[in-house]
């Protein structure tokens, strides 16, 4: 089968309840990624379960940028390492 494009993969995991590290914000116009959890839950999958080509959050973010997403760090610093992309 044809390899899914990066945005499609991202859409799939955001829509998938099984992944807790990545979800829509309340308004539904941004994706919230909890970096540490995302790393272990999504990026470190191997073999048949692997979703993205990379296991590094940095290169994942670079890829996001290529597709026109921009990273917004939440103003509330007590929220931990959450990251918004839109």
Buried (B, 14 or more C-beta within 10 A) or exposed (E): EEEEEBEEBBEEBBEEEEBEBBBEEEEEEBBBBBBEBBBEBBBEEEEEEEBBEBBEBEEBBEBBEEEEBEEEEBEEEEEEBBBBBE
